[in-house]
Amino acid sequence: MTTEAFTVRTDGETVKRLDQLAAQLDRSRNYLVNQAIQEYLKLHAWQIQKIEAGIAAADRGDVIPHEDVMGEMDALIEEKIRAFEDRS
């Protein structure tokens, strides 16, 4: 895979922390930045895919009614309150 250079500007404290971590891990600043970029892109691609799947489900009407969700949440809250009170 070919690589391409580009410039990133950030504050001095971030550079200092990046250099400290690179030294602790015996890795280059470039390696850490590339790892961070790859993780960022992977995470956001996953989020976008899940959002798009949710929108498609909603468009199909494949959703749980609000009242059902709220009823389940209320039951969970009550369960946690009872468990807390039982410990007291």
N, C-alpha and C positions, 0 to 999 in steps of 0.2 A: 504494500500500500504506500502510495506517495504521501508525503506530508506537505503542508502549506503553512507558512509562517503568518502570524498576524499579531497585532499589539493589543494588550489589555492594560488599561490604566486603573489603578486602585490606590487606596490610601497606604501610607507607610506602615501603619500597624498591621494591616492585612499581609503585606509583603513580609514583615518581620515574623509573624505567626506562621506563614507558609514556609519560610526558610527554616524556622525552628523545627517544624514538623518534618520537613524534608531531611534535615540532619538526623533527627531521631529515628527515622525510618530508613536511613541510608538510601534515599531516593532523590532524584533531581526535582527542582521546582517545576520543570516542564512536565515530568511524569505525574506529579500530583495534580497539576492543573488539568491535564488531559483526563485523568481519572475522574476528577470532579465534573468536568464537562460531560463525559460519557454517562455518569450517574444522573446528572441533571436531565439530559436528553431522554434517557430511558424512563425516568420517573414521569416526566411530563408527557411523553408519548403514551404511557400506560394510563395516566389520568385522562387524557383526551379521548382515548379509546373507550374508557369506561363511561365518560360523559356522553359520547356519541351513542353508545349502546343504550344508555338510560333514556336519551331523547327518543331513540327509535322505539324503545319499549313503550314510552309514554304516547308516542304517535299512534301505536297500535292499540292503545288502551289497556296495555298490560301493566297495570299499576295496582297498588294496594290502597284502598280508600283511606283517607286521612283519619277518619274516626277509628278505624281498626288499628292503625299505627299508634294513635294516641291512647287507645284502650290498653294496648300491650305495654306502652311506656308507663302508664299509670300503675299497672299491675307490678311492673318491675320496681318502680319507685316504692310502692307500698311494701313489697317484699324486703327491700333493703332497709326501710324504716323499721319494720318489725324485727329484722335481724339485729339491727343496731340497738333497739330498745331491749331486746332479750339479753344482750351483753351487758347492759347497764345495771 
